[in-house]
Amino acid sequence: MATVDSDQQPLWTPSRERAQDAEMTRFMSWVGERQDRAFVDYEELWRWSVEELEEFWACLWEFCGVRCSQPYEQVLAAREMPGARWFEGARLNYAENLLMGRAGQQRPADEVAVLHCSELRELQELTWGQLRERVAACAAGLRSLGVERGDRVVAYMPNIPETLIALLATSSIGAIWSSAAPEFGARSVIDRFAQIEPKVLLTVDGYRHGGKDFDRTENVERILAEMPTVEHVVTLEYLGREDVYEAASGRRRPGRGGEGSRGVVSWDELLTRGADAELAFEQVPFDHPLWVLYSSGTTGLPKAIVQGHGGILLEQYKKRLHLDLRRGDRMFWFTTTGWMMWNFLVGCLVSDAAIVLYDGSPAHPDLGFLWRLAERTGITCMGVSPGLLASCEKAEIEPGRDYDLSRLRALGATGSPLSPESFHWVYEHVKHDVWLFSTSGGTDVCTAFVAGCPLLPVYEGELQCRALGCAVYAWDEDGNSLDDEVGELVITEPMPSMPLYLWGDDDGSRLRDSYFAMYPGVWRHGDWIRITPRGGAVISGRSDSTINRMGVRMGTAEIYRAALSVEDVLDALVVDVPRQDSELWMVMFVVLREGVGLDEELTAEIKSRIREDCSPRHVPNEIRQIAEVPRTLSGKVLEVPVKRILMGTPPEQAASVESLANPRSLDYFVELAREMNTARAVS
């Protein structure tokens, strides 16, 4: 088992001035005075935060100045999982905290809050005053459609200001938000939204990605046909296609407002209805539902994960410390509205920093685009995928030479493990004094468990620390804690942003089965993790299967549903494998009807179905025909073992033969891995 090299030199160490100026240092000093103790370093602060759980979260609440109309009576009523009850008695609103700032303060109306651009729109800005005005108008417009506290408002919308405004307006009412990226196929959207029975759907007519326009009007028709609870549709002609109105209403637009089988209004009409409205924030309990996020659908329908106003708010206030965000900063993360990182990015508004939104391909018209965006907008903290960094390295991009990145202070990466090669490439070709941090967390809690810290050095291939308030450990299958060894990532103490419940899971059985079945009372997340002697972490990947491509996460179950809808496909297995150059290679293996061979026509049909039903980004790089899909005795597809074999893990270490229904089925993948290794050696 690999261990930390005690002689390894850090790639970056914060200067004394930078460490002293960090938000984390301010918090550490403030807590030290309150607790009458001096914290020696971050590791000591982290241990206090997970051992004195109630004191930590109470201190964070006070330090960040949470706005509330009624104070809490108790920090934690039940210190157990599931079932923890946080900050009972408090009344607050998520949107109010984002739009108005900390208690007792008011953000200047003329300061920039949002910068945004897309492949369809030039770079523009929204001030705090403009943002508040539009949220007020949108909220009033939604109320005119009958939206009330507890109703569900869903959006089939890209990462543009209208989506952000609609989220904040929805939460200001106390209604419940949910979103999906327009890259998602109709079936994927229906599988998510239909579960929560929405009253209002916001949708675009399409989007542009990589220079190509994608019409979504037919998808809108399909979605609405299977969601009878939708009473009103709000349409945005993002591509300029007026037929989105027809698709939403079922008939042609007869005039302003229109008629049809359900109410349909344009985005502009919605805001006009709420013109001159005053901001109003419904005061809700700490655990009132804020939004619904979704698991990736690896084993059937995606889990509809309900998270609360207060829990998410506190978690996002905490992330301000880990990101070292403050007024004057500009925060960017490349994401879509179908990934929790969009919700995470929106939450960065609590820091007084401006956020930067971008809708489009990160590689169009070339791989230098996001670096040019950083230069144009003065991004200080930039988040991208490890795959993008690897692609830039392969293409021999020189961001530090070609662009003015003088304001770029921090560079983050998440979605998959960041390779050691990428660590070095960043410091050699992006910026020698940038703070590079890799994070790992989950949609389930809408945050990172292991994260960056501005006070700590950066080491090759290592995530800097366990996040404050996250009692993260590596356990073996018997529940024993492991030191500097790979084990299951577990969380032994509750967190406020953990799911309130799963939608439709009335008895809580699916929640317990999803997170607490392996270790009762302890959260098992599904990642392989190693905690290093330095207190950092190394993530080896997921112990379940999710495929994240360019910010769009998709579970294998959804991809299989698309592939198996092709008549000649009987079974399938898909994996996303990092190659030696760190580029991800998505390959699908298919079992076909007897006598059918995999030719170009069938390959094109399978890819087309995945593109239409799932997303264009999840079309496999390659499709191969196999005799049978490896499965366990219980019938589960062996995605992770196959991926590990293709990455070079000996088959006897990748899977237990005794657990397989068809052990010989692995022979194909062992041979393929041998061929791949031989090809790499020759090249």
C-alpha positions in Angstrom: 0.0 0.0 0.0 1.4 3.4 -1.0 2.3 5.7 1.8 3.4 9.3 2.0 7.0 10.1 1.3 8.1 12.1 4.3 10.9 13.7 2.2 8.4 14.9 -0.5 8.7 18.6 -1.0 5.5 20.7 -1.4 4.7 22.2 -4.8 3.4 25.3 -3.1 3.4 26.8 0.4 1.4 29.9 1.4 3.5 32.9 2.3 3.3 34.1 5.8 1.4 37.2 4.7 -1.1 35.2 2.7 -1.7 32.8 5.6 -2.2 35.7 8.0 -4.7 37.4 5.6 -6.8 34.2 5.0 -10.4 34.0 6.1 -9.6 30.7 7.8 -7.0 32.4 10.0 -9.6 35.1 10.9 -12.0 32.3 11.9 -9.3 30.4 13.8 -8.3 33.5 15.8 -11.9 34.5 16.5 -12.8 31.0 17.7 -9.6 30.8 19.8 -10.7 34.0 21.7 -14.2 32.7 22.1 -13.0 29.3 23.4 -10.1 30.7 25.3 -7.6 28.4 23.5 -4.9 28.8 20.9 -5.1 26.5 17.9 -1.6 25.4 16.8 -2.6 24.6 13.2 -5.5 23.6 10.9 -5.4 20.0 12.0 -6.1 21.0 15.6 -8.9 23.3 14.4 -10.4 20.4 12.4 -10.3 18.0 15.3 -12.1 20.5 17.5 -14.7 21.0 14.8 -15.7 17.3 14.7 -15.2 16.5 18.4 -17.0 19.6 19.7 -19.7 19.6 16.9 -22.3 21.8 18.5 -19.7 24.5 19.5 -18.2 24.5 16.0 -21.5 25.0 14.2 -22.7 27.6 16.7 -19.5 29.5 16.3 -19.7 29.4 12.5 -23.3 30.7 12.7 -22.2 33.7 14.8 -18.9 34.4 12.9 -20.7 34.5 9.6 -23.6 36.6 10.8 -26.5 34.4 9.7 -29.6 36.4 9.1 -32.6 35.1 10.9 -36.0 36.4 12.1 -36.0 34.1 15.1 -33.0 32.6 16.9 -32.4 28.9 17.4 -33.2 27.2 20.7 -30.7 24.4 20.4 -27.8 23.6 18.0 -28.3 19.8 17.8 -31.4 18.1 19.2 -30.3 14.5 18.3 -26.6 13.7 17.5 -27.4 10.6 15.4 -27.5 9.5 11.8 -30.0 9.5 10.3 -32.3 11.7 12.4 -30.1 14.6 13.5 -32.2 17.8 14.1 -30.3 21.0 13.7 -31.0 24.5 15.0 -34.6 23.9 16.0 -36.6 27.1 16.5 -34.7 29.2 14.0 -36.5 31.0 11.2 -34.6 32.2 8.2 -34.5 32.2 4.4 -31.7 31.1 2.2 -32.2 33.7 -0.5 -32.3 36.5 2.0 -28.8 35.6 3.3 -27.4 35.4 -0.3 -29.0 38.6 -1.5 -28.8 40.8 1.6 -25.5 39.6 3.2 -24.7 39.1 6.8 -26.9 40.3 9.6 -26.6 44.0 10.2 -25.0 44.8 6.9 -26.3 45.7 3.4 -24.3 45.0 0.2 -23.9 48.1 -2.0 -26.4 48.1 -4.8 -23.8 49.2 -7.4 -21.3 46.5 -6.7 -21.0 43.6 -9.2 -22.6 40.4 -8.1 -22.7 38.3 -11.2 -20.6 38.2 -14.5 -22.0 36.0 -17.2 -21.5 35.0 -20.8 -22.2 32.0 -23.1 -21.7 30.8 -26.6 -24.9 32.8 -27.4 -24.2 35.9 -25.3 -21.5 38.4 -24.8 -20.0 39.1 -21.4 -22.3 41.1 -19.2 -22.6 42.1 -15.5 -25.4 42.2 -12.9 -25.0 44.4 -9.8 -26.4 43.5 -6.4 -29.2 46.0 -7.0 -30.1 44.6 -10.4 -30.0 41.1 -9.0 -32.3 41.9 -6.1 -34.7 43.8 -8.4 -35.0 40.9 -10.8 -35.4 38.3 -8.1 -38.2 40.4 -6.6 -39.9 40.6 -10.0 -39.5 36.9 -10.7 -40.8 36.0 -7.2 -43.9 38.2 -7.7 -44.4 36.6 -11.1 -44.2 33.1 -9.7 -46.7 34.1 -7.0 -49.1 35.3 -9.8 -48.9 31.7 -11.2 -50.0 30.4 -7.8 -46.6 29.3 -6.5 -46.7 29.0 -2.7 -44.5 27.7 0.1 -43.8 24.0 -0.4 -44.6 24.0 -4.2 -42.0 22.6 -6.6 -40.5 24.8 -9.3 -38.3 23.0 -11.8 -36.0 24.3 -14.5 -34.8 22.8 -17.7 -32.3 25.6 -18.1 -28.6 26.3 -18.7 -26.1 28.1 -16.5 -27.3 31.6 -17.2 -28.6 34.5 -15.0 -32.2 33.7 -15.5 -31.7 30.3 -13.9 -29.9 31.9 -10.9 -32.7 34.5 -10.5 -35.4 31.8 -10.7 -33.7 29.8 -8.0 -33.4 32.7 -5.6 -37.0 33.8 -6.3 -38.3 30.3 -5.7 -36.4 30.0 -2.4 -37.5 33.5 -1.3 -41.1 32.2 -1.5 -40.3 29.1 0.4 -41.1 26.9 -2.6 -38.8 24.0 -3.6 -36.3 24.3 -6.5 -34.9 21.6 -8.8 -33.0 21.9 -12.0 -31.6 19.8 -14.9 -29.2 20.9 -17.7 -30.7 21.1 -21.2 -28.0 18.6 -22.2 -30.1 15.9 -20.5 -32.4 13.9 -22.7 -36.1 13.9 -22.0 -36.2 10.6 -20.2 -33.5 11.6 -17.8 -35.4 14.8 -17.0 -38.7 13.0 -16.5 -37.0 10.4 -14.3 -35.9 13.3 -12.0 -38.7 15.9 -12.1 -41.7 13.6 -12.3 -40.9 12.2 -8.8 -41.4 15.6 -7.1 -44.6 16.5 -9.0 -43.8 20.1 -9.9 -46.3 22.9 -10.4 -44.1 25.1 -12.6 -41.5 24.3 -15.3 -39.1 26.9 -16.6 -37.5 25.9 -19.9 -35.4 27.2 -22.8 -35.9 26.4 -26.4 -32.4 24.9 -26.7 -28.8 25.7 -26.2 -25.5 26.1 -28.0 -22.5 23.9 -27.2 -19.3 23.6 -29.2 -20.6 26.0 -31.8 -23.7 23.8 -32.5 -27.3 24.6 -31.7 -29.4 21.9 -30.0 -33.2 22.4 -30.3 -35.0 21.2 -27.1 -38.6 22.0 -28.1 -39.5 18.3 -28.8 -38.0 17.3 -25.5 -40.2 19.9 -23.8 -43.2 18.3 -25.3 -42.1 14.9 -24.2 -41.4 16.1 -20.7 -44.7 17.8 -20.2 -46.6 14.8 -21.6 -45.4 12.8 -18.7 -45.7 15.5 -16.0 -49.4 16.3 -15.6 -48.9 18.2 -12.4 -47.2 21.1 -14.2 -49.8 23.9 -14.3 -47.6 26.6 -15.8 -44.6 26.8 -18.1 -42.2 29.7 -18.3 -40.4 29.8 -21.6 -37.1 31.5 -22.6 -36.3 31.8 -26.3 -32.5 31.3 -25.7 -31.9 30.2 -29.3 -34.6 32.6 -30.5 -37.1 29.8 -31.4 -40.7 30.9 -30.9 -41.9 27.4 -31.3 -40.9 26.7 -27.6 -44.2 28.4 -26.8 -46.1 26.0 -29.1 -44.2 23.0 -27.6 -45.1 24.1 -24.0 -48.8 24.9 -24.6 -49.7 22.4 -27.3 -50.9 25.1 -29.7 -49.6 28.1 -31.5 -49.2 31.4 -29.6 -52.4 33.4 -30.1 -51.0 36.6 -28.6 -49.6 37.9 -25.3 -50.2 35.4 -22.5 -51.9 32.9 -24.9 -54.2 30.0 -24.3 -53.6 26.3 -24.2 -53.9 23.1 -22.2 -51.7 24.7 -19.4 -50.7 28.3 -18.7 -47.7 29.5 -20.6 -45.8 32.8 -20.2 -42.5 34.0 -21.5 -39.6 34.9 -19.2 -40.1 38.6 -20.0 -43.8 38.4 -19.3 -43.2 36.7 -16.0 -40.9 39.6 -14.9 -43.4 42.2 -16.2 -46.0 40.7 -14.0 -43.8 41.4 -11.0 -42.5 44.8 -12.1 -41.9 47.2 -9.2 -42.4 44.4 -6.6 -40.6 44.6 -3.3 -38.3 41.9 -2.1 -40.0 39.6 0.4 -38.6 36.5 2.1 -40.7 33.8 3.6 -39.3 32.9 7.0 -39.0 29.1 7.2 -37.7 26.6 9.8 -34.0 25.7 9.5 -35.0 22.3 8.0 -37.5 23.6 5.5 -36.8 22.1 2.0 -34.7 24.3 -0.2 -34.1 22.2 -3.3 -34.0 18.7 -4.6 -30.8 17.3 -6.1 -30.5 13.9 -7.7 -28.1 11.0 -7.5 -26.7 9.8 -10.8 -29.1 7.0 -11.4 -26.5 4.2 -11.2 -29.0 1.6 -9.9 -32.4 2.7 -11.2 -34.3 5.9 -10.8 -32.1 8.7 -9.5 -32.6 9.4 -5.8 -34.4 12.7 -5.2 -32.3 14.2 -2.4 -34.0 16.9 -0.3 -31.8 19.5 1.4 -32.8 22.3 3.7 -32.5 26.1 3.8 -30.4 26.3 7.0 -28.2 23.3 6.4 -27.1 24.3 2.9 -26.7 27.9 4.0 -24.3 27.1 6.9 -22.4 24.7 4.7 -21.9 27.4 2.1 -20.8 29.9 4.7 -18.2 27.3 5.8 -17.0 26.9 2.3 -16.2 30.6 2.2 -13.4 29.8 4.7 -12.1 26.9 2.6 -12.1 28.9 -0.6 -10.7 32.0 1.1 -13.4 34.2 -0.5 -14.0 37.8 0.4 -15.4 41.1 -1.1 -13.7 41.9 -4.4 -13.0 38.3 -5.4 -14.5 36.7 -8.5 -15.4 33.1 -8.2 -15.9 30.7 -11.2 -16.5 27.0 -11.5 -17.2 25.3 -14.8 -20.4 23.5 -14.3 -23.9 22.9 -15.6 -27.2 23.2 -13.8 -27.5 19.4 -13.6 -24.5 19.1 -11.2 -24.3 20.1 -7.6 -21.4 22.4 -8.4 -23.8 24.8 -9.9 -25.7 25.0 -6.5 -22.3 25.3 -4.9 -21.2 28.2 -7.1 -24.5 30.0 -6.5 -23.8 29.6 -2.7 -20.5 31.5 -3.1 -22.6 34.7 -3.1 -22.7 34.4 0.7 -19.0 35.5 0.7 -19.6 39.0 -0.8 -17.6 37.8 -3.8 -19.0 38.1 -7.4 -19.6 34.8 -9.2 -18.9 34.1 -12.9 -21.4 32.1 -14.9 -20.6 30.4 -18.3 -22.8 28.3 -20.5 -21.0 26.5 -23.3 -18.1 24.2 -24.1 -14.9 24.8 -22.2 -13.0 23.8 -25.4 -14.8 26.1 -27.9 -13.4 27.6 -30.0 -10.3 26.2 -28.4 -8.9 25.0 -25.1 -7.7 28.5 -24.3 -11.3 29.8 -23.8 -11.6 29.5 -20.0 -8.2 31.0 -19.5 -9.2 34.0 -21.7 -12.4 34.2 -19.6 -10.3 34.3 -16.4 -8.3 37.2 -18.0 -11.3 39.2 -19.1 -13.3 38.9 -15.8 -10.4 39.0 -13.4 -11.3 35.6 -11.9 -9.5 35.1 -8.5 -10.7 31.5 -7.8 -11.3 29.2 -10.8 -12.7 25.7 -10.7 -12.4 23.2 -13.6 -12.3 19.5 -14.2 -9.1 17.4 -14.0 -10.0 16.3 -17.5 -9.8 19.8 -18.8 -6.4 20.3 -17.2 -5.2 17.1 -18.8 -6.5 18.1 -22.2 -4.7 21.5 -21.9 -1.5 19.7 -21.0 -1.9 17.3 -24.0 -2.6 20.2 -26.3 0.5 22.0 -25.0 -1.5 25.0 -23.9 0.5 27.7 -22.1 -2.0 29.7 -20.0 0.6 31.4 -17.9 2.5 32.7 -21.0 -0.5 33.5 -23.2 -2.9 35.1 -20.8 -2.9 37.7 -18.0 -3.7 35.6 -14.9 -2.3 38.1 -12.4 -5.5 38.1 -10.4 -5.8 34.3 -10.3 -5.1 33.3 -6.7 -6.5 29.8 -6.5 -7.3 27.0 -9.0 -9.6 24.2 -7.9 -10.4 20.8 -9.5 -13.1 18.3 -8.8 -15.3 15.6 -10.5 -12.5 13.0 -10.6 -9.0 12.5 -9.0 -6.4 15.1 -10.2 -3.4 13.3 -11.5 0.1 14.0 -10.2 1.1 15.0 -13.7 -1.6 17.7 -13.7 -0.3 19.1 -10.4 3.1 19.6 -11.9 1.7 21.0 -15.2 -0.3 23.7 -13.3 2.8 25.0 -11.5 4.9 24.8 -14.6 2.5 26.2 -17.2 -0.3 28.1 -15.4 1.2 29.9 -12.5 4.0 29.1 -10.1 2.4 30.8 -7.1 -1.2 29.7 -7.6 -2.9 27.8 -4.8 -4.0 24.5 -6.4 -6.6 22.5 -4.5 -8.4 19.3 -5.4 -11.7 18.5 -3.7 -14.0 15.6 -3.3 -17.5 15.4 -2.0 -21.0 14.6 -3.2 -24.3 15.7 -4.4 -25.8 14.0 -1.3 -24.5 16.8 0.9 -23.8 19.4 -1.8 -20.3 20.0 -0.6 -16.8 18.6 -0.3 -15.7 16.3 2.5 -12.0 16.7 1.7 -11.1 20.1 0.4 -8.6 22.9 0.1 -7.2 25.0 2.9 -5.3 28.3 2.3 -3.1 27.7 5.3 -1.6 24.4 4.1 1.0 23.4 1.6 0.1 21.6 -1.6 1.6 18.1 -2.3 1.6 16.2 -5.5 -1.6 14.0 -5.9 -2.9 14.9 -2.5 -6.1 16.7 -1.3 -5.0 19.1 1.4 -7.4 18.4 4.3 -10.6 17.1 5.7 -13.1 19.9 5.7 -14.2 21.5 8.9 -17.2 19.8 10.6 -16.6 16.7 8.4 -15.6 13.7 10.5 -14.1 11.8 7.6 -12.2 8.6 8.0 -11.1 5.5 6.0 -12.6 2.3 7.3 -12.2 -1.3 6.4 -15.2 -3.5 5.8 -15.4 -4.4 9.5 -15.6 -0.8 10.6 -12.0 -0.4 11.7 -10.3 2.9 11.1 -7.3 2.8 8.7 -4.2 5.0 8.9 -2.5 5.7 5.6 -4.4 2.8 3.9 -7.2 2.8 1.4 -10.6 2.2 2.8 -14.3 3.3 2.5 -14.9 7.0 3.0 -17.1 7.3 6.1 -18.5 10.2 8.1 -19.0 9.4 11.7 -20.8 12.6 12.8 -23.9 14.3 11.3 -23.6 17.4 9.1 -26.4 20.1 8.7 -26.4 19.7 4.9 -27.1 16.0 4.9 -30.4 15.0 3.2 -33.5 15.9 5.2 -35.0 12.9 3.4 -35.4 11.3 0.0 -38.5 12.4 -1.9 -41.1 9.6 -1.8 -39.2 7.6 0.8 -41.9 7.8 3.5 -40.4 5.3 5.9 -36.8 6.3 5.4 -35.8 2.9 4.2 -34.1 4.0 1.0 -32.2 6.7 2.8 -30.9 4.1 5.3 -30.1 1.6 2.5 -28.3 4.2 0.5 -25.9 5.5 3.2 -26.1 3.5 6.4 -26.6 -0.1 5.4 -22.9 -1.0 5.6 -22.2 0.7 8.9 -25.3 1.4 10.9 -25.3 5.0 12.2 -22.3 5.9 10.1 -22.5 7.5 6.6 -20.7 5.4 3.9 -20.2 7.6 0.9 -19.0 5.3 -1.8 -15.5 6.6 -2.3 -12.1 4.9 -1.7 -10.0 7.2 0.4 -6.6 7.2 2.1 -5.9 9.6 5.0 -2.2 10.5 4.9 0.0 11.1 8.0 0.0 14.8 7.0 -3.8 14.9 7.5 -4.4 15.2 3.7 -6.2 12.6 1.6 -5.9 10.7 -1.6 -9.1 9.6 -3.4 -8.8 6.5 -5.5 -12.2 6.9 -7.2 -15.7 5.8 -6.4 -16.7 2.5 -5.0 -19.9 2.9 -7.0 -20.2 4.2 -10.5 -20.9 7.7 -11.8 -19.6 9.1 -15.1 -18.8 12.8 -15.1 -18.0 14.3 -18.4 -17.4 18.1 -18.8 -19.6 18.9 -15.8 -22.5 16.6 -16.7 -22.9 13.7 -14.3 -24.8 10.7 -15.5 -25.3 7.3 -13.8 -24.7 4.2 -15.8 -28.3 3.0 -15.3 -29.5 5.9 -17.4 -27.0 5.2 -20.2 -27.9 1.5 -20.1 -31.6 2.4 -20.5 -30.7 4.3 -23.7 -28.5 1.6 -25.1 -30.8 -1.3 -24.3 -33.7 0.5 -26.1 -31.8 -0.4 -29.3 -33.5 -3.6 -30.5 -30.3 -5.7 -31.1 -28.6 -4.8 -27.7 -29.2 -7.3 -25.0 -26.8 -6.1 -22.3 -24.2 -3.5 -21.8 -21.4 -2.2 -19.5 -19.8 1.2 -19.6 -16.8 2.6 -17.9 -14.8 5.9 -18.1 -11.1 5.0 -17.9 -8.2 7.5 -17.4 -5.4 6.8 -19.9 -1.7 7.4 -19.3 -2.1 10.9 -20.6 -4.9 11.5 -18.1 -7.5 11.7 -20.9 -10.7 9.9 -20.0 -11.7 7.1 -22.4 -15.4 6.2 -22.2 -16.0 2.7 -23.7 -19.2 0.7 -23.8 -19.3 -3.0 -24.1 -22.4 -4.5 -25.6 -23.9 -8.0 -25.8 -25.9 -8.4 -29.0 -28.6 -10.7 -30.3 -27.4 -14.0 -31.6 -26.1 -13.7 -35.2 -25.8 -9.9 -35.0 -22.4 -8.2 -35.4 -21.4 -4.8 -34.3 -21.0 -2.8 -37.6 -20.8 0.9 -38.2 -24.6 1.3 -38.6 -25.4 -0.3 -35.3 -22.6 1.6 -33.5 -24.1 4.8 -34.9 -27.6 3.8 -33.7 -26.4 3.1 -30.2 -24.5 6.4 -30.0 -27.5 8.3 -31.4 -29.8 6.9 -28.8 -27.5 7.8 -25.9 -27.0 11.3 -27.3 -30.8 11.8 -27.5 -31.9 10.1 -24.3 -29.0 11.0 -22.0 -26.6 13.7 -23.2 -24.2 14.4 -26.1 -21.3 14.4 -23.7 -22.0 10.8 -22.7 -21.7 9.3 -26.1 -18.9 6.6 -25.8 -15.6 7.1 -27.4 -15.7 3.5 -28.5 -18.2 0.6 -28.5 -17.0 -3.0 -28.4 -18.9 -6.3 -28.7 -18.5 -8.9 -25.9 -20.0 -12.3 -25.2 -21.4 -11.5 -21.7 -21.4 -8.8 -19.1 -19.6 -9.7 -15.8 -22.1 -9.9 -13.0 -22.2 -10.8 -9.3 -24.3 -13.6 -8.0 -27.0 -11.1 -7.2 -26.9 -9.8 -10.8 -25.0 -6.5 -10.3 -22.9 -5.3 -13.2 -19.2 -5.2 -12.3 -18.4 -1.7 -13.5 -15.8 -0.8 -10.9 -13.8 -4.1 -11.1 -13.8 -3.8 -14.9 -12.5 -0.3 -14.7 -9.8 -1.2 -12.3 -8.7 -4.1 -14.5 -8.5 -1.8 -17.5 -6.4 0.6 -15.4 -3.9 -2.2 -14.6 -5.1 -3.8 -11.4 -4.6 -7.6 -11.4 -7.9 -9.3 -11.8 -7.6 -11.2 -8.5 -7.4 -7.9 -6.7 -10.1 -6.2 -8.8 -12.9 -8.7 -8.1 -13.6 -11.8 -6.0 -14.1 -14.7 -8.3 -16.4 -16.4 -5.8 -18.8 -13.5 -5.9 -19.3 -13.7 -9.7 -22.1 -15.5 -11.6 -19.8 -15.8 -14.7 -16.1 -15.6 -13.7 -14.8 -16.4 -17.2 -16.4 -13.1 -18.4 -13.5 -11.2 -17.0 -11.0 -12.9 -19.3 -11.9 -10.5 -22.2 -11.1 -7.5 -20.1 -7.9 -8.9 -18.8 -6.8 -9.5 -22.3 -7.9 -6.1 -23.4 -5.9 -4.5 -20.5 -2.9 -6.5 -21.7 -3.3 -5.2 -25.2 -3.6 -1.7 -24.0 -0.5 -1.9 -21.8 1.4 -3.4 -24.8 0.3 -0.6 -27.0 1.3 2.0 -24.5 4.7 0.4 -24.1 5.3 0.4 -27.9 4.2 4.0 -28.2 
